[in-house]
Amino acid sequence: MGKYDYTIEKAELVKTILINDFSNINTIKTDIDEFINDKRTLKFIEYYNKIVLDHERINFGTFKALWAIQGMTREVYTYFDTNFDKIKEEIICTKNIETFFEKHCCKEREEAIFCCKLFHVILPNEFPPIDNPIIKHFKIDKEHKITAYKIIKNGYELFIKEKTNKMKDLRDLLSNKNYNYLRTNELSDFRILDMIYWFKLNRKNSENARSPRSVGLCPRSHGSLHPDFGHLRTQKRG
């Protein structure tokens, strides 16, 4: 009998949450339309499409700023700029996020979120991007971020494989001419799911900020879904 892997059960729970979250297409449309004219949102989507769809070379100072990866030092992102070609080749050849994380992304502090995003940019059809709010949304924020990443990735894969009709519905929605700026036909299934959560959680945060109970809070911009504010380890953060 094989060793029990609790992450398999948690991935099933992620899939269940996905099914519930994406049950109402009209709600998803409302979430997206909230930001259709938001300049910061459009700027980030344009940047994403350049580095992922158009394969524009990454400048990691810009990458850090537009993905709102907080706390990464100049020394760290300069290291990635200097060694990008070798790093890109390593990601493509090994496709091993755990080994890459240990080798490159925890020298000064743990840069797990950065690591996950970089893998997605290089291999968008094989690795999803994630953020701390998404980890929290799936109620796995007590896990180490790389473990949480694997759980979410497996949950996404289950949903994509088992809910092909729903994926088609989502793509049909995003293929509306009003959303041409998204370049939906070129996006991976992972990006489709992540992008919808990006709109959904930002809209939820904006509504909370407008609530009388949330005096003093400001609506979050596109970048606020990406900050690295996790604290799974007290001595290192990333």
Wavefront OBJ file of the C-alpha trace (Angstrom):
o trace
v 0.000 0.000 0.000
v 1.426 3.379 -1.049
v 2.173 6.224 1.311
v -0.795 8.489 1.911
v -0.451 11.834 0.148
v -2.734 14.394 1.777
v -2.111 16.886 -1.023
v -4.219 14.731 -3.374
v -7.240 15.199 -1.130
v -6.566 18.932 -0.897
v -6.319 19.178 -4.682
v -9.796 17.610 -4.890
v -11.028 20.317 -2.510
v -9.482 22.983 -4.749
v -11.365 21.471 -7.696
v -14.613 21.566 -5.707
v -14.090 25.253 -4.891
v -13.394 25.945 -8.568
v -16.641 24.249 -9.574
v -18.567 26.396 -7.113
v -16.757 29.645 -7.959
v -17.252 29.234 -11.703
v -20.854 28.038 -11.620
v -22.318 31.418 -12.616
v -20.975 32.866 -15.864
v -22.870 36.134 -15.380
v -21.096 36.763 -12.093
v -17.746 36.204 -13.772
v -18.681 38.733 -16.466
v -19.541 41.270 -13.775
v -16.179 40.687 -12.091
v -14.300 41.326 -15.348
v -16.365 44.347 -16.385
v -15.518 46.052 -13.100
v -11.963 46.569 -14.361
v -12.439 46.814 -18.132
v -11.431 50.493 -18.182
v -8.987 50.407 -15.280
v -5.631 51.734 -16.509
v -3.543 49.736 -14.055
v -5.316 46.537 -14.989
v -4.833 47.178 -18.694
v -1.165 48.009 -18.152
v -0.536 44.731 -16.366
v -2.424 42.658 -18.957
v -0.462 44.352 -21.737
v 2.779 43.547 -19.915
v 1.739 39.938 -19.283
v 0.933 39.422 -22.950
v 4.277 40.865 -24.026
v 6.402 38.556 -21.881
v 4.232 35.435 -22.169
v 2.552 35.572 -25.586
v 5.093 37.677 -27.468
v 8.095 36.163 -25.632
v 9.619 39.545 -24.896
v 12.768 39.196 -22.808
v 12.090 39.698 -19.113
v 13.605 42.625 -17.273
v 13.343 41.455 -13.691
v 13.184 44.916 -12.165
v 10.055 45.546 -14.246
v 8.821 42.013 -13.560
v 9.126 42.595 -9.806
v 7.339 45.948 -9.995
v 4.418 44.942 -12.236
v 3.784 41.628 -10.482
v 4.062 43.591 -7.182
v 6.560 41.174 -5.658
v 7.379 43.051 -2.506
v 10.698 42.903 -0.717
v 12.836 41.373 -3.464
v 16.213 43.086 -3.391
v 18.066 44.561 -6.345
v 20.792 41.975 -5.848
v 18.327 39.123 -6.299
v 16.566 40.385 -9.423
v 19.894 41.460 -10.946
v 21.059 37.863 -10.503
v 18.085 36.703 -12.579
v 18.721 39.381 -15.220
v 22.363 38.354 -15.534
v 21.674 34.630 -15.669
v 18.332 34.632 -17.461
v 19.282 32.531 -20.487
v 20.722 29.748 -18.321
v 17.797 29.961 -15.898
v 15.249 29.796 -18.708
v 16.966 26.746 -20.183
v 17.042 25.085 -16.761
v 13.309 25.639 -16.252
v 12.454 24.258 -19.692
v 14.727 21.226 -19.347
v 14.000 20.164 -15.763
v 10.453 21.458 -15.155
v 11.164 20.917 -11.457
v 9.912 23.824 -9.410
v 11.003 22.375 -6.043
v 14.629 21.941 -7.101
v 14.669 25.326 -8.815
v 13.220 26.995 -5.730
v 15.876 25.500 -3.461
v 18.666 26.424 -5.863
v 17.680 29.942 -6.886
v 14.811 31.322 -4.817
v 15.705 31.131 -1.143
v 19.181 32.609 -0.818
v 18.258 35.858 0.966
v 14.633 34.993 1.699
v 12.071 32.635 0.223
v 10.841 33.940 -3.137
v 8.260 31.207 -3.688
v 5.617 33.422 -5.310
v 8.204 34.888 -7.668
v 9.377 31.360 -8.499
v 5.821 30.229 -9.332
v 5.195 33.234 -11.575
v 8.488 32.766 -13.404
v 7.708 29.119 -14.144
v 4.338 30.178 -15.551
v 5.869 32.845 -17.786
v 8.378 30.357 -19.215
v 5.975 27.393 -19.400
v 2.436 28.879 -19.365
v 0.723 25.647 -20.444
v 2.356 23.577 -17.731
v 2.525 25.792 -14.636
v -0.068 28.265 -13.323
v 0.816 31.554 -11.657
v -0.427 31.933 -8.090
v -0.678 34.673 -5.468
v -1.069 34.761 -1.735
v -4.758 35.776 -1.945
v -5.460 32.721 -4.135
v -3.638 30.446 -1.677
v -5.741 31.983 1.084
v -8.926 31.637 -0.988
v -8.356 27.883 -1.228
v -7.722 27.750 2.544
v -4.232 26.306 2.272
v -2.290 29.318 3.538
v -0.839 27.272 6.405
v 1.043 25.155 3.880
v 4.512 26.047 2.663
v 3.961 28.054 -0.502
v 5.598 25.516 -2.805
v 3.357 22.794 -1.340
v 0.341 25.088 -1.718
v 1.414 25.708 -5.306
v 1.494 21.984 -6.079
v -1.964 21.544 -4.521
v -3.464 24.389 -6.565
v -1.734 23.214 -9.744
v -3.139 19.698 -9.275
v -6.587 21.109 -8.475
v -6.538 23.239 -11.616
v -5.484 20.217 -13.681
v -8.367 18.157 -12.305
v -10.844 20.925 -13.104
v -9.474 21.456 -16.627
v -9.540 17.735 -17.368
v -12.946 16.959 -15.885
v -14.854 20.152 -16.672
v -14.141 20.640 -20.364
v -17.592 22.117 -20.997
v -17.064 24.715 -18.290
v -13.664 25.617 -19.709
v -15.343 26.100 -23.085
v -17.972 28.343 -21.479
v -15.243 30.436 -19.864
v -13.341 30.776 -23.122
v -16.524 31.669 -24.984
v -17.239 34.398 -22.445
v -13.719 35.832 -22.686
v -13.788 35.671 -26.491
v -16.370 38.454 -26.618
v -15.031 41.351 -28.684
v -15.174 43.572 -25.593
v -12.343 41.477 -24.179
v -10.102 41.412 -27.247
v -7.353 43.045 -25.192
v -7.044 39.799 -23.205
v -6.019 37.780 -26.310
v -8.006 34.858 -24.945
v -7.389 32.479 -27.839
v -3.670 32.605 -27.099
v -3.949 32.046 -23.354
v -3.373 28.761 -21.541
v -6.140 27.160 -19.494
v -4.080 27.889 -16.384
v -3.998 31.575 -17.266
v -7.750 31.630 -17.904
v -8.479 30.307 -14.403
v -5.898 32.516 -12.721
v -7.061 35.625 -14.586
v -10.685 35.110 -13.581
v -9.637 34.771 -9.949
v -7.533 37.883 -10.379
v -10.645 39.852 -11.414
v -12.904 38.121 -8.878
v -10.717 38.698 -5.819
v -9.884 42.269 -6.807
v -13.593 43.056 -7.198
v -14.322 41.508 -3.820
v -11.590 43.625 -2.242
v -12.923 46.732 -3.942
v -16.421 46.064 -2.599
v -15.038 45.518 0.892
v -13.148 48.785 0.653
v -16.339 50.640 -0.309
v -18.253 49.097 2.566
v -19.029 51.382 5.561
v -17.465 48.681 7.717
v -14.157 49.140 5.886
v -13.440 52.774 6.655
v -9.812 53.616 5.952
v -9.273 50.874 3.379
v -8.570 51.672 -0.250
v -9.727 49.651 -3.230
v -6.956 47.405 -4.438
v -5.407 47.889 -7.830
v -4.281 45.096 -10.133
v -0.931 44.859 -8.374
v -2.371 44.260 -4.953
v -3.383 40.751 -5.852
v 0.283 39.911 -6.210
v 2.061 41.144 -3.043
v 4.139 38.656 -1.143
v 2.742 39.012 2.364
v 2.713 35.353 3.426
v 4.280 34.281 6.685
v 4.541 30.525 6.623
v 8.001 30.794 8.138
v 8.890 33.491 10.628
v 12.542 33.780 9.695
v 12.029 33.924 5.914
v 9.265 35.354 3.858
v 8.475 34.899 0.202
l 1 2 3 4 5 6 7 8 9 10 11 12 13 14 15 16 17 18 19 20 21 22 23 24 25 26 27 28 29 30 31 32 33 34 35 36 37 38 39 40 41 42 43 44 45 46 47 48 49 50 51 52 53 54 55 56 57 58 59 60 61 62 63 64 65 66 67 68 69 70 71 72 73 74 75 76 77 78 79 80 81 82 83 84 85 86 87 88 89 90 91 92 93 94 95 96 97 98 99 100 101 102 103 104 105 106 107 108 109 110 111 112 113 114 115 116 117 118 119 120 121 122 123 124 125 126 127 128 129 130 131 132 133 134 135 136 137 138 139 140 141 142 143 144 145 146 147 148 149 150 151 152 153 154 155 156 157 158 159 160 161 162 163 164 165 166 167 168 169 170 171 172 173 174 175 176 177 178 179 180 181 182 183 184 185 186 187 188 189 190 191 192 193 194 195 196 197 198 199 200 201 202 203 204 205 206 207 208 209 210 211 212 213 214 215 216 217 218 219 220 221 222 223 224 225 226 227 228 229 230 231 232 233 234 235 236 237 238
